[in-house]
Amino acid sequence: MCGNNMSAPLPAIVPAAKKATAAVIFLHGLGDTGHGWAEAFAGIRSSHVKYICPHAPVMPVSLNMNMAMPSWFDIIGLSPDAQEDEAGIKQAVENVKSLVEQEVKNGIPSHRIILGGFSQ
């Protein structure tokens, strides 16, 4: 398993128009980046919400013939009994927790942080 230990670029961020009092952290799907989602959020931005769209690291994805692409973790198969990239999933969780912790350090209370995503 590959895991999610490769470095990824800094997230695409849509800052709040005024002082941020809330944040949305939104994860893109397999093969995508955060840029498109940041552009979408910029079109609906709220004055007090900061939108954070991280980019998954590029890694080989077993399901896609080991082709390297942005992925939060390796996908080995789609069947319910397929092996899972447990180490990669745990690393992805730690990466998201770090983003949440950073926003808390920036002064946004944890109950004002929303986590969302698309696909993977």
Biopython code that builds the backbone (N, CA, C, O; Angstrom):
import numpy as np
from Bio.PDB.StructureBuilder import StructureBuilder

atoms = [
    (1, "MET", "N", (0.826, -1.173, 0.000)),
    (1, "MET", "CA", (0.000, 0.000, 0.000)),
    (1, "MET", "C", (0.872, 1.238, 0.000)),
    (1, "MET", "O", (1.955, 1.279, 0.583)),
    (2, "CYS", "N", (0.372, 2.202, -0.652)),
    (2, "CYS", "CA", (1.106, 3.440, -0.828)),
    (2, "CYS", "C", (0.935, 4.362, 0.371)),
    (2, "CYS", "O", (1.903, 4.983, 0.810)),
    (3, "GLY", "N", (-0.269, 4.464, 0.905)),
    (3, "GLY", "CA", (-0.513, 5.400, 1.995)),
    (3, "GLY", "C", (-0.568, 6.828, 1.476)),
    (3, "GLY", "O", (-0.431, 7.067, 0.276)),
    (4, "ASN", "N", (-0.765, 7.757, 2.367)),
    (4, "ASN", "CA", (-0.887, 9.164, 1.999)),
    (4, "ASN", "C", (0.275, 9.932, 2.609)),
    (4, "ASN", "O", (0.069, 10.899, 3.342)),
    (5, "ASN", "N", (1.489, 9.507, 2.309)),
    (5, "ASN", "CA", (2.635, 10.136, 2.943)),
    (5, "ASN", "C", (3.430, 11.004, 1.985)),
    (5, "ASN", "O", (4.475, 11.534, 2.364)),
    (6, "MET", "N", (2.960, 11.164, 0.745)),
    (6, "MET", "CA", (3.641, 12.037, -0.199)),
    (6, "MET", "C", (3.178, 13.460, 0.052)),
    (6, "MET", "O", (2.047, 13.684, 0.482)),
    (7, "SER", "N", (4.046, 14.419, -0.214)),
    (7, "SER", "CA", (3.666, 15.797, 0.066)),
    (7, "SER", "C", (2.690, 16.313, -0.982)),
    (7, "SER", "O", (2.721, 15.912, -2.146)),
    (8, "ALA", "N", (1.844, 17.192, -0.542)),
    (8, "ALA", "CA", (0.851, 17.821, -1.415)),
    (8, "ALA", "C", (1.048, 19.325, -1.322)),
    (8, "ALA", "O", (1.541, 19.817, -0.307)),
    (9, "PRO", "N", (0.670, 20.072, -2.370)),
    (9, "PRO", "CA", (0.793, 21.527, -2.304)),
    (9, "PRO", "C", (-0.148, 22.116, -1.253)),
    (9, "PRO", "O", (-1.080, 21.457, -0.790)),
    (10, "LEU", "N", (0.113, 23.348, -0.895)),
    (10, "LEU", "CA", (-0.748, 24.032, 0.072)),
    (10, "LEU", "C", (-2.170, 24.121, -0.470)),
    (10, "LEU", "O", (-2.364, 24.182, -1.684)),
    (11, "PRO", "N", (-3.164, 24.130, 0.410)),
    (11, "PRO", "CA", (-4.568, 24.158, -0.038)),
    (11, "PRO", "C", (-4.905, 25.420, -0.828)),
    (11, "PRO", "O", (-4.278, 26.466, -0.658)),
    (12, "ALA", "N", (-5.900, 25.298, -1.686)),
    (12, "ALA", "CA", (-6.491, 26.462, -2.333)),
    (12, "ALA", "C", (-7.442, 27.064, -1.298)),
    (12, "ALA", "O", (-8.262, 26.355, -0.715)),
    (13, "ILE", "N", (-7.330, 28.358, -1.077)),
    (13, "ILE", "CA", (-8.126, 29.010, -0.029)),
    (13, "ILE", "C", (-8.904, 30.175, -0.612)),
    (13, "ILE", "O", (-8.371, 30.994, -1.361)),
    (14, "VAL", "N", (-10.176, 30.230, -0.249)),
    (14, "VAL", "CA", (-11.011, 31.390, -0.554)),
    (14, "VAL", "C", (-11.208, 32.097, 0.784)),
    (14, "VAL", "O", (-11.965, 31.619, 1.629)),
    (15, "PRO", "N", (-10.539, 33.228, 0.985)),
    (15, "PRO", "CA", (-10.658, 33.901, 2.278)),
    (15, "PRO", "C", (-12.043, 34.519, 2.458)),
    (15, "PRO", "O", (-12.754, 34.806, 1.495)),
    (16, "ALA", "N", (-12.390, 34.706, 3.699)),
    (16, "ALA", "CA", (-13.644, 35.396, 4.003)),
    (16, "ALA", "C", (-13.510, 36.849, 3.556)),
    (16, "ALA", "O", (-12.424, 37.426, 3.625)),
    (17, "ALA", "N", (-14.604, 37.434, 3.102)),
    (17, "ALA", "CA", (-14.590, 38.836, 2.677)),
    (17, "ALA", "C", (-14.347, 39.760, 3.869)),
    (17, "ALA", "O", (-13.732, 40.818, 3.736)),
    (18, "LYS", "N", (-14.837, 39.342, 5.031)),
    (18, "LYS", "CA", (-14.614, 40.077, 6.276)),
    (18, "LYS", "C", (-13.842, 39.150, 7.205)),
    (18, "LYS", "O", (-13.223, 38.195, 6.735)),
    (19, "LYS", "N", (-13.862, 39.404, 8.494)),
    (19, "LYS", "CA", (-13.177, 38.528, 9.449)),
    (19, "LYS", "C", (-13.833, 37.147, 9.440)),
    (19, "LYS", "O", (-15.050, 37.028, 9.581)),
    (20, "ALA", "N", (-13.021, 36.113, 9.273)),
    (20, "ALA", "CA", (-13.540, 34.738, 9.250)),
    (20, "ALA", "C", (-13.976, 34.320, 10.652)),
    (20, "ALA", "O", (-13.196, 34.382, 11.603)),
    (21, "THR", "N", (-15.225, 33.897, 10.762)),
    (21, "THR", "CA", (-15.738, 33.367, 12.027)),
    (21, "THR", "C", (-16.169, 31.909, 11.861)),
    (21, "THR", "O", (-16.633, 31.278, 12.810)),
    (22, "ALA", "N", (-16.010, 31.383, 10.644)),
    (22, "ALA", "CA", (-16.347, 29.997, 10.350)),
    (22, "ALA", "C", (-15.480, 29.537, 9.183)),
    (22, "ALA", "O", (-14.948, 30.350, 8.428)),
    (23, "ALA", "N", (-15.346, 28.213, 9.049)),
    (23, "ALA", "CA", (-14.546, 27.663, 7.953)),
    (23, "ALA", "C", (-15.215, 26.416, 7.393)),
    (23, "ALA", "O", (-15.871, 25.660, 8.109)),
    (24, "VAL", "N", (-15.031, 26.225, 6.095)),
    (24, "VAL", "CA", (-15.446, 25.010, 5.415)),
    (24, "VAL", "C", (-14.176, 24.378, 4.859)),
    (24, "VAL", "O", (-13.432, 25.015, 4.113)),
    (25, "ILE", "N", (-13.932, 23.127, 5.226)),
    (25, "ILE", "CA", (-12.821, 22.363, 4.667)),
    (25, "ILE", "C", (-13.464, 21.339, 3.742)),
    (25, "ILE", "O", (-14.250, 20.500, 4.182)),
    (26, "PHE", "N", (-13.125, 21.412, 2.449)),
    (26, "PHE", "CA", (-13.798, 20.583, 1.461)),
    (26, "PHE", "C", (-12.774, 19.772, 0.671)),
    (26, "PHE", "O", (-11.866, 20.332, 0.057)),
    (27, "LEU", "N", (-12.932, 18.438, 0.694)),
    (27, "LEU", "CA", (-11.995, 17.526, 0.028)),
    (27, "LEU", "C", (-12.516, 17.130, -1.345)),
    (27, "LEU", "O", (-13.674, 16.736, -1.484)),
    (28, "HIS", "N", (-11.671, 17.234, -2.348)),
    (28, "HIS", "CA", (-12.025, 16.876, -3.725)),
    (28, "HIS", "C", (-12.008, 15.357, -3.921)),
    (28, "HIS", "O", (-11.589, 14.604, -3.041)),
    (29, "GLY", "N", (-12.463, 14.939, -5.070)),
    (29, "GLY", "CA", (-12.505, 13.521, -5.409)),
    (29, "GLY", "C", (-11.228, 13.033, -6.066)),
    (29, "GLY", "O", (-10.306, 13.808, -6.320)),
    (30, "LEU", "N", (-11.189, 11.745, -6.334)),
    (30, "LEU", "CA", (-10.044, 11.074, -6.947)),
    (30, "LEU", "C", (-9.669, 11.732, -8.266)),
    (30, "LEU", "O", (-10.522, 11.937, -9.130)),
    (31, "GLY", "N", (-8.391, 12.061, -8.420)),
    (31, "GLY", "CA", (-7.874, 12.615, -9.657)),
    (31, "GLY", "C", (-8.071, 14.109, -9.816)),
    (31, "GLY", "O", (-7.622, 14.686, -10.806)),
    (32, "ASP", "N", (-8.727, 14.742, -8.872)),
    (32, "ASP", "CA", (-9.041, 16.175, -8.945)),
    (32, "ASP", "C", (-8.050, 16.954, -8.083)),
    (32, "ASP", "O", (-7.118, 16.374, -7.526)),
    (33, "THR", "N", (-8.248, 18.253, -7.975)),
    (33, "THR", "CA", (-7.497, 19.098, -7.045)),
    (33, "THR", "C", (-8.496, 20.021, -6.349)),
    (33, "THR", "O", (-9.680, 20.032, -6.686)),
    (34, "GLY", "N", (-8.022, 20.775, -5.402)),
    (34, "GLY", "CA", (-8.885, 21.709, -4.697)),
    (34, "GLY", "C", (-9.207, 22.973, -5.476)),
    (34, "GLY", "O", (-10.108, 23.718, -5.092)),
    (35, "HIS", "N", (-8.483, 23.231, -6.568)),
    (35, "HIS", "CA", (-8.667, 24.489, -7.299)),
    (35, "HIS", "C", (-10.084, 24.684, -7.825)),
    (35, "HIS", "O", (-10.656, 25.760, -7.656)),
    (36, "GLY", "N", (-10.656, 23.673, -8.452)),
    (36, "GLY", "CA", (-12.004, 23.810, -9.004)),
    (36, "GLY", "C", (-13.045, 24.059, -7.931)),
    (36, "GLY", "O", (-13.969, 24.852, -8.112)),
    (37, "TRP", "N", (-12.884, 23.371, -6.814)),
    (37, "TRP", "CA", (-13.841, 23.575, -5.721)),
    (37, "TRP", "C", (-13.675, 24.961, -5.116)),
    (37, "TRP", "O", (-14.663, 25.597, -4.751)),
    (38, "ALA", "N", (-12.434, 25.438, -5.003)),
    (38, "ALA", "CA", (-12.221, 26.796, -4.482)),
    (38, "ALA", "C", (-12.885, 27.814, -5.395)),
    (38, "ALA", "O", (-13.480, 28.783, -4.925)),
    (39, "GLU", "N", (-12.782, 27.593, -6.697)),
    (39, "GLU", "CA", (-13.424, 28.501, -7.652)),
    (39, "GLU", "C", (-14.944, 28.484, -7.480)),
    (39, "GLU", "O", (-15.594, 29.527, -7.542)),
    (40, "ALA", "N", (-15.503, 27.295, -7.264)),
    (40, "ALA", "CA", (-16.953, 27.178, -7.050)),
    (40, "ALA", "C", (-17.368, 27.902, -5.769)),
    (40, "ALA", "O", (-18.374, 28.610, -5.759)),
    (41, "PHE", "N", (-16.598, 27.729, -4.688)),
    (41, "PHE", "CA", (-16.935, 28.391, -3.427)),
    (41, "PHE", "C", (-16.776, 29.904, -3.540)),
    (41, "PHE", "O", (-17.515, 30.653, -2.901)),
    (42, "ALA", "N", (-15.822, 30.359, -4.343)),
    (42, "ALA", "CA", (-15.637, 31.806, -4.524)),
    (42, "ALA", "C", (-16.901, 32.435, -5.109)),
    (42, "ALA", "O", (-17.206, 33.597, -4.839)),
    (43, "GLY", "N", (-17.628, 31.665, -5.908)),
    (43, "GLY", "CA", (-18.856, 32.169, -6.517)),
    (43, "GLY", "C", (-20.026, 32.254, -5.561)),
    (43, "GLY", "O", (-20.993, 32.966, -5.832)),
    (44, "ILE", "N", (-19.957, 31.539, -4.444)),
    (44, "ILE", "CA", (-21.059, 31.565, -3.465)),
    (44, "ILE", "C", (-20.584, 32.019, -2.093)),
    (44, "ILE", "O", (-21.276, 31.826, -1.093)),
    (45, "ARG", "N", (-19.431, 32.607, -2.050)),
    (45, "ARG", "CA", (-18.769, 32.935, -0.787)),
    (45, "ARG", "C", (-19.658, 33.728, 0.155)),
    (45, "ARG", "O", (-20.451, 34.573, -0.261)),
    (46, "SER", "N", (-19.500, 33.429, 1.433)),
    (46, "SER", "CA", (-20.157, 34.180, 2.507)),
    (46, "SER", "C", (-19.124, 35.114, 3.119)),
    (46, "SER", "O", (-17.936, 34.792, 3.149)),
    (47, "SER", "N", (-19.558, 36.239, 3.595)),
    (47, "SER", "CA", (-18.615, 37.254, 4.074)),
    (47, "SER", "C", (-17.779, 36.806, 5.263)),
    (47, "SER", "O", (-16.669, 37.303, 5.453)),
    (48, "HIS", "N", (-18.289, 35.875, 6.072)),
    (48, "HIS", "CA", (-17.590, 35.472, 7.293)),
    (48, "HIS", "C", (-17.016, 34.053, 7.235)),
    (48, "HIS", "O", (-16.511, 33.559, 8.243)),
    (49, "VAL", "N", (-17.085, 33.389, 6.077)),
    (49, "VAL", "CA", (-16.642, 31.997, 5.955)),
    (49, "VAL", "C", (-15.381, 31.899, 5.114)),
    (49, "VAL", "O", (-15.305, 32.450, 4.015)),
    (50, "LYS", "N", (-14.403, 31.197, 5.639)),
    (50, "LYS", "CA", (-13.171, 30.883, 4.914)),
    (50, "LYS", "C", (-13.345, 29.481, 4.329)),
    (50, "LYS", "O", (-13.753, 28.561, 5.038)),
    (51, "TYR", "N", (-13.037, 29.314, 3.044)),
    (51, "TYR", "CA", (-13.155, 28.014, 2.371)),
    (51, "TYR", "C", (-11.752, 27.468, 2.114)),
    (51, "TYR", "O", (-10.917, 28.136, 1.504)),
    (52, "ILE", "N", (-11.507, 26.259, 2.582)),
    (52, "ILE", "CA", (-10.198, 25.627, 2.452)),
    (52, "ILE", "C", (-10.370, 24.365, 1.621)),
    (52, "ILE", "O", (-11.121, 23.462, 1.990)),
    (53, "CYS", "N", (-9.667, 24.310, 0.496)),
    (53, "CYS", "CA", (-9.785, 23.178, -0.428)),
    (53, "CYS", "C", (-8.407, 22.554, -0.616)),
    (53, "CYS", "O", (-7.670, 22.938, -1.524)),
    (54, "PRO", "N", (-8.055, 21.595, 0.237)),
    (54, "PRO", "CA", (-6.729, 20.987, 0.123)),
    (54, "PRO", "C", (-6.603, 20.128, -1.132)),
    (54, "PRO", "O", (-7.596, 19.733, -1.743)),
    (55, "HIS", "N", (-5.368, 19.856, -1.491)),
    (55, "HIS", "CA", (-5.059, 19.001, -2.640)),
    (55, "HIS", "C", (-4.499, 17.680, -2.110)),
    (55, "HIS", "O", (-3.597, 17.673, -1.272)),
    (56, "ALA", "N", (-5.032, 16.581, -2.598)),
    (56, "ALA", "CA", (-4.493, 15.274, -2.213)),
    (56, "ALA", "C", (-3.117, 15.103, -2.843)),
    (56, "ALA", "O", (-2.848, 15.650, -3.912)),
    (57, "PRO", "N", (-2.251, 14.349, -2.184)),
    (57, "PRO", "CA", (-0.954, 14.062, -2.797)),
    (57, "PRO", "C", (-1.124, 13.170, -4.026)),
    (57, "PRO", "O", (-2.088, 12.412, -4.125)),
    (58, "VAL", "N", (-0.193, 13.269, -4.943)),
    (58, "VAL", "CA", (-0.204, 12.408, -6.127)),
    (58, "VAL", "C", (0.447, 11.086, -5.747)),
    (58, "VAL", "O", (1.557, 11.049, -5.216)),
    (59, "MET", "N", (-0.265, 10.007, -6.028)),
    (59, "MET", "CA", (0.247, 8.667, -5.687)),
    (59, "MET", "C", (-0.323, 7.643, -6.660)),
    (59, "MET", "O", (-1.335, 7.906, -7.308)),
    (60, "PRO", "N", (0.313, 6.482, -6.769)),
    (60, "PRO", "CA", (-0.249, 5.423, -7.599)),
    (60, "PRO", "C", (-1.536, 4.888, -6.963)),
    (60, "PRO", "O", (-1.601, 4.679, -5.751)),
    (61, "VAL", "N", (-2.556, 4.671, -7.796)),
    (61, "VAL", "CA", (-3.830, 4.137, -7.311)),
    (61, "VAL", "C", (-4.009, 2.743, -7.915)),
    (61, "VAL", "O", (-4.135, 2.591, -9.130)),
    (62, "SER", "N", (-4.018, 1.740, -7.055)),
    (62, "SER", "CA", (-4.091, 0.343, -7.500)),
    (62, "SER", "C", (-5.262, 0.096, -8.436)),
    (62, "SER", "O", (-5.108, -0.569, -9.460)),
    (63, "LEU", "N", (-6.428, 0.623, -8.095)),
    (63, "LEU", "CA", (-7.631, 0.407, -8.890)),
    (63, "LEU", "C", (-7.475, 0.923, -10.321)),
    (63, "LEU", "O", (-8.084, 0.385, -11.246)),
    (64, "ASN", "N", (-6.674, 1.948, -10.501)),
    (64, "ASN", "CA", (-6.468, 2.561, -11.814)),
    (64, "ASN", "C", (-5.119, 2.146, -12.408)),
    (64, "ASN", "O", (-4.374, 2.979, -12.923)),
    (65, "MET", "N", (-4.821, 0.861, -12.329)),
    (65, "MET", "CA", (-3.601, 0.279, -12.899)),
    (65, "MET", "C", (-2.333, 0.989, -12.416)),
    (65, "MET", "O", (-1.383, 1.165, -13.178)),
    (66, "ASN", "N", (-2.330, 1.392, -11.146)),
    (66, "ASN", "CA", (-1.201, 2.077, -10.507)),
    (66, "ASN", "C", (-0.835, 3.414, -11.147)),
    (66, "ASN", "O", (0.279, 3.905, -10.966)),
    (67, "MET", "N", (-1.759, 3.999, -11.888)),
    (67, "MET", "CA", (-1.509, 5.319, -12.470)),
    (67, "MET", "C", (-1.443, 6.339, -11.324)),
    (67, "MET", "O", (-2.268, 6.321, -10.410)),
    (68, "ALA", "N", (-0.457, 7.213, -11.393)),
    (68, "ALA", "CA", (-0.297, 8.236, -10.359)),
    (68, "ALA", "C", (-1.309, 9.356, -10.587)),
    (68, "ALA", "O", (-1.448, 9.868, -11.698)),
    (69, "MET", "N", (-2.004, 9.725, -9.528)),
    (69, "MET", "CA", (-3.010, 10.787, -9.592)),
    (69, "MET", "C", (-3.267, 11.302, -8.176)),
    (69, "MET", "O", (-2.932, 10.628, -7.202)),
    (70, "PRO", "N", (-3.863, 12.501, -8.055)),
    (70, "PRO", "CA", (-4.217, 12.978, -6.716)),
    (70, "PRO", "C", (-5.204, 12.011, -6.060)),
    (70, "PRO", "O", (-6.253, 11.692, -6.621)),
    (71, "SER", "N", (-4.848, 11.562, -4.880)),
    (71, "SER", "CA", (-5.681, 10.606, -4.153)),
    (71, "SER", "C", (-5.402, 10.742, -2.664)),
    (71, "SER", "O", (-4.250, 10.883, -2.254)),
    (72, "TRP", "N", (-6.446, 10.700, -1.863)),
    (72, "TRP", "CA", (-6.279, 10.814, -0.409)),
    (72, "TRP", "C", (-5.688, 9.543, 0.172)),
    (72, "TRP", "O", (-5.042, 9.576, 1.219)),
    (73, "PHE", "N", (-5.909, 8.411, -0.511)),
    (73, "PHE", "CA", (-5.357, 7.118, -0.104)),
    (73, "PHE", "C", (-5.488, 6.182, -1.291)),
    (73, "PHE", "O", (-6.198, 6.486, -2.250)),
    (74, "ASP", "N", (-4.809, 5.044, -1.232)),
    (74, "ASP", "CA", (-4.884, 4.075, -2.321)),
    (74, "ASP", "C", (-6.257, 3.396, -2.318)),
    (74, "ASP", "O", (-6.834, 3.142, -1.260)),
    (75, "ILE", "N", (-6.762, 3.112, -3.501)),
    (75, "ILE", "CA", (-8.010, 2.363, -3.644)),
    (75, "ILE", "C", (-7.629, 1.046, -4.315)),
    (75, "ILE", "O", (-7.201, 1.022, -5.469)),
    (76, "ILE", "N", (-7.789, -0.023, -3.590)),
    (76, "ILE", "CA", (-7.342, -1.322, -4.075)),
    (76, "ILE", "C", (-8.431, -2.026, -4.874)),
    (76, "ILE", "O", (-8.142, -2.686, -5.872)),
    (77, "GLY", "N", (-9.664, -1.890, -4.448)),
    (77, "GLY", "CA", (-10.791, -2.503, -5.142)),
    (77, "GLY", "C", (-12.088, -1.865, -4.696)),
    (77, "GLY", "O", (-12.117, -1.102, -3.730)),
    (78, "LEU", "N", (-13.170, -2.182, -5.408)),
    (78, "LEU", "CA", (-14.474, -1.583, -5.094)),
    (78, "LEU", "C", (-15.447, -2.547, -4.428)),
    (78, "LEU", "O", (-16.489, -2.122, -3.928)),
    (79, "SER", "N", (-15.133, -3.808, -4.413)),
    (79, "SER", "CA", (-16.052, -4.769, -3.809)),
    (79, "SER", "C", (-16.049, -4.603, -2.290)),
    (79, "SER", "O", (-15.055, -4.155, -1.720)),
    (80, "PRO", "N", (-17.141, -4.956, -1.638)),
    (80, "PRO", "CA", (-17.231, -4.791, -0.176)),
    (80, "PRO", "C", (-16.132, -5.531, 0.596)),
    (80, "PRO", "O", (-15.772, -5.130, 1.703)),
    (81, "ASP", "N", (-15.603, -6.606, 0.011)),
    (81, "ASP", "CA", (-14.568, -7.365, 0.711)),
    (81, "ASP", "C", (-13.153, -7.042, 0.220)),
    (81, "ASP", "O", (-12.204, -7.749, 0.558)),
    (82, "ALA", "N", (-13.009, -5.972, -0.579)),
    (82, "ALA", "CA", (-11.683, -5.583, -1.077)),
    (82, "ALA", "C", (-10.809, -5.097, 0.070)),
    (82, "ALA", "O", (-11.294, -4.505, 1.033)),
    (83, "GLN", "N", (-9.527, -5.354, -0.051)),
    (83, "GLN", "CA", (-8.564, -4.861, 0.920)),
    (83, "GLN", "C", (-8.599, -3.333, 0.910)),
    (83, "GLN", "O", (-8.850, -2.726, -0.131)),
    (84, "GLU", "N", (-8.351, -2.715, 2.055)),
    (84, "GLU", "CA", (-8.340, -1.263, 2.162)),
    (84, "GLU", "C", (-6.967, -0.771, 2.584)),
    (84, "GLU", "O", (-6.228, -1.472, 3.276)),
    (85, "ASP", "N", (-6.635, 0.425, 2.167)),
    (85, "ASP", "CA", (-5.370, 1.065, 2.523)),
    (85, "ASP", "C", (-5.522, 1.721, 3.897)),
    (85, "ASP", "O", (-5.638, 2.942, 4.009)),
    (86, "GLU", "N", (-5.517, 0.893, 4.924)),
    (86, "GLU", "CA", (-5.762, 1.387, 6.280)),
    (86, "GLU", "C", (-4.751, 2.458, 6.685)),
    (86, "GLU", "O", (-5.127, 3.476, 7.266)),
    (87, "ALA", "N", (-3.481, 2.238, 6.386)),
    (87, "ALA", "CA", (-2.457, 3.227, 6.749)),
    (87, "ALA", "C", (-2.689, 4.541, 6.011)),
    (87, "ALA", "O", (-2.540, 5.614, 6.597)),
    (88, "GLY", "N", (-3.050, 4.469, 4.740)),
    (88, "GLY", "CA", (-3.309, 5.676, 3.960)),
    (88, "GLY", "C", (-4.530, 6.425, 4.445)),
    (88, "GLY", "O", (-4.534, 7.655, 4.496)),
    (89, "ILE", "N", (-5.572, 5.683, 4.804)),
    (89, "ILE", "CA", (-6.793, 6.312, 5.328)),
    (89, "ILE", "C", (-6.489, 7.012, 6.652)),
    (89, "ILE", "O", (-6.933, 8.137, 6.884)),
    (90, "LYS", "N", (-5.734, 6.343, 7.512)),
    (90, "LYS", "CA", (-5.373, 6.954, 8.805)),
    (90, "LYS", "C", (-4.532, 8.207, 8.605)),
    (90, "LYS", "O", (-4.702, 9.187, 9.330)),
    (91, "GLN", "N", (-3.627, 8.186, 7.630)),
    (91, "GLN", "CA", (-2.810, 9.372, 7.351)),
    (91, "GLN", "C", (-3.676, 10.503, 6.823)),
    (91, "GLN", "O", (-3.470, 11.659, 7.191)),
    (92, "ALA", "N", (-4.640, 10.190, 5.970)),
    (92, "ALA", "CA", (-5.559, 11.211, 5.450)),
    (92, "ALA", "C", (-6.348, 11.839, 6.600)),
    (92, "ALA", "O", (-6.552, 13.053, 6.624)),
    (93, "VAL", "N", (-6.787, 11.022, 7.541)),
    (93, "VAL", "CA", (-7.509, 11.529, 8.718)),
    (93, "VAL", "C", (-6.610, 12.494, 9.499)),
    (93, "VAL", "O", (-7.059, 13.562, 9.915)),
    (94, "GLU", "N", (-5.347, 12.120, 9.695)),
    (94, "GLU", "CA", (-4.421, 12.996, 10.431)),
    (94, "GLU", "C", (-4.218, 14.317, 9.688)),
    (94, "GLU", "O", (-4.131, 15.376, 10.310)),
    (95, "ASN", "N", (-4.144, 14.251, 8.365)),
    (95, "ASN", "CA", (-3.980, 15.479, 7.569)),
    (95, "ASN", "C", (-5.183, 16.404, 7.743)),
    (95, "ASN", "O", (-5.022, 17.616, 7.883)),
    (96, "VAL", "N", (-6.381, 15.835, 7.734)),
    (96, "VAL", "CA", (-7.599, 16.641, 7.916)),
    (96, "VAL", "C", (-7.645, 17.193, 9.338)),
    (96, "VAL", "O", (-8.001, 18.354, 9.540)),
    (97, "LYS", "N", (-7.289, 16.373, 10.319)),
    (97, "LYS", "CA", (-7.261, 16.860, 11.704)),
    (97, "LYS", "C", (-6.313, 18.043, 11.843)),
    (97, "LYS", "O", (-6.606, 18.990, 12.572)),
    (98, "SER", "N", (-5.184, 17.997, 11.154)),
    (98, "SER", "CA", (-4.223, 19.110, 11.199)),
    (98, "SER", "C", (-4.828, 20.386, 10.629)),
    (98, "SER", "O", (-4.605, 21.474, 11.160)),
    (99, "LEU", "N", (-5.597, 20.253, 9.546)),
    (99, "LEU", "CA", (-6.264, 21.425, 8.973)),
    (99, "LEU", "C", (-7.262, 22.023, 9.964)),
    (99, "LEU", "O", (-7.333, 23.242, 10.122)),
    (100, "VAL", "N", (-8.028, 21.164, 10.628)),
    (100, "VAL", "CA", (-8.999, 21.630, 11.620)),
    (100, "VAL", "C", (-8.264, 22.317, 12.781)),
    (100, "VAL", "O", (-8.652, 23.404, 13.210)),
    (101, "GLU", "N", (-7.213, 21.681, 13.279)),
    (101, "GLU", "CA", (-6.448, 22.249, 14.393)),
    (101, "GLU", "C", (-5.860, 23.606, 14.030)),
    (101, "GLU", "O", (-5.819, 24.507, 14.867)),
    (102, "GLN", "N", (-5.406, 23.760, 12.791)),
    (102, "GLN", "CA", (-4.844, 25.038, 12.352)),
    (102, "GLN", "C", (-5.902, 26.134, 12.370)),
    (102, "GLN", "O", (-5.621, 27.267, 12.762)),
    (103, "GLU", "N", (-7.106, 25.800, 11.950)),
    (103, "GLU", "CA", (-8.179, 26.796, 11.962)),
    (103, "GLU", "C", (-8.575, 27.165, 13.385)),
    (103, "GLU", "O", (-8.889, 28.323, 13.662)),
    (104, "VAL", "N", (-8.561, 26.189, 14.291)),
    (104, "VAL", "CA", (-8.833, 26.479, 15.705)),
    (104, "VAL", "C", (-7.754, 27.426, 16.234)),
    (104, "VAL", "O", (-8.061, 28.378, 16.952)),
    (105, "LYS", "N", (-6.489, 27.168, 15.882)),
    (105, "LYS", "CA", (-5.397, 28.066, 16.297)),
    (105, "LYS", "C", (-5.578, 29.461, 15.699)),
    (105, "LYS", "O", (-5.173, 30.457, 16.299)),
    (106, "ASN", "N", (-6.188, 29.526, 14.516)),
    (106, "ASN", "CA", (-6.443, 30.816, 13.867)),
    (106, "ASN", "C", (-7.623, 31.558, 14.491)),
    (106, "ASN", "O", (-7.934, 32.680, 14.094)),
    (107, "GLY", "N", (-8.289, 30.919, 15.484)),
    (107, "GLY", "CA", (-9.368, 31.593, 16.202)),
    (107, "GLY", "C", (-10.773, 31.174, 15.818)),
    (107, "GLY", "O", (-11.743, 31.762, 16.297)),
    (108, "ILE", "N", (-10.902, 30.175, 14.966)),
    (108, "ILE", "CA", (-12.242, 29.707, 14.605)),
    (108, "ILE", "C", (-12.600, 28.528, 15.508)),
    (108, "ILE", "O", (-11.895, 27.518, 15.498)),
    (109, "PRO", "N", (-13.673, 28.631, 16.286)),
    (109, "PRO", "CA", (-14.048, 27.530, 17.185)),
    (109, "PRO", "C", (-14.376, 26.260, 16.387)),
    (109, "PRO", "O", (-14.900, 26.340, 15.276)),
    (110, "SER", "N", (-14.072, 25.119, 16.945)),
    (110, "SER", "CA", (-14.274, 23.853, 16.230)),
    (110, "SER", "C", (-15.733, 23.638, 15.825)),
    (110, "SER", "O", (-15.999, 23.004, 14.804)),
    (111, "HIS", "N", (-16.672, 24.153, 16.606)),
    (111, "HIS", "CA", (-18.086, 23.972, 16.246)),
    (111, "HIS", "C", (-18.503, 24.874, 15.076)),
    (111, "HIS", "O", (-19.639, 24.795, 14.608)),
    (112, "ARG", "N", (-17.586, 25.730, 14.604)),
    (112, "ARG", "CA", (-17.848, 26.599, 13.449)),
    (112, "ARG", "C", (-17.039, 26.151, 12.225)),
    (112, "ARG", "O", (-16.849, 26.915, 11.278)),
    (113, "ILE", "N", (-16.565, 24.895, 12.261)),
    (113, "ILE", "CA", (-15.809, 24.319, 11.149)),
    (113, "ILE", "C", (-16.596, 23.164, 10.569)),
    (113, "ILE", "O", (-16.983, 22.241, 11.286)),
    (114, "ILE", "N", (-16.834, 23.217, 9.260)),
    (114, "ILE", "CA", (-17.568, 22.156, 8.567)),
    (114, "ILE", "C", (-16.602, 21.410, 7.675)),
    (114, "ILE", "O", (-15.787, 22.018, 6.980)),
    (115, "LEU", "N", (-16.695, 20.098, 7.694)),
    (115, "LEU", "CA", (-15.895, 19.245, 6.831)),
    (115, "LEU", "C", (-16.812, 18.603, 5.798)),
    (115, "LEU", "O", (-17.836, 18.015, 6.147)),
    (116, "GLY", "N", (-16.440, 18.718, 4.520)),
    (116, "GLY", "CA", (-17.233, 18.114, 3.459)),
    (116, "GLY", "C", (-16.326, 17.564, 2.374)),
    (116, "GLY", "O", (-15.104, 17.698, 2.436)),
    (117, "GLY", "N", (-16.931, 16.956, 1.398)),
    (117, "GLY", "CA", (-16.131, 16.436, 0.305)),
    (117, "GLY", "C", (-16.998, 15.850, -0.793)),
    (117, "GLY", "O", (-18.220, 15.758, -0.677)),
    (118, "PHE", "N", (-16.319, 15.457, -1.864)),
    (118, "PHE", "CA", (-16.976, 14.911, -3.026)),
    (118, "PHE", "C", (-16.244, 13.635, -3.424)),
    (118, "PHE", "O", (-15.018, 13.634, -3.530)),
    (119, "SER", "N", (-16.971, 12.563, -3.642)),
    (119, "SER", "CA", (-16.436, 11.318, -4.175)),
    (119, "SER", "C", (-15.560, 10.618, -3.146)),
    (119, "SER", "O", (-16.029, 10.273, -2.062)),
    (120, "GLN", "N", (-14.289, 10.407, -3.481)),
    (120, "GLN", "CA", (-13.407, 9.577, -2.664)),
    (120, "GLN", "C", (-13.567, 9.869, -1.193)),
    (120, "GLN", "O", (-12.895, 9.254, -0.365)),
]
sb = StructureBuilder()
sb.init_structure("model")
sb.init_model(0)
sb.init_chain("A")
sb.init_seg("    ")
for serial, (resi, resn, name, xyz) in enumerate(atoms, 1):
    if name == "N":
        sb.init_residue(resn, " ", resi, " ")
    sb.init_atom(name, np.array(xyz, "f"), 0.0, 1.0, " ", f" {name:<3s}", serial, name[0])
structure = sb.get_structure()
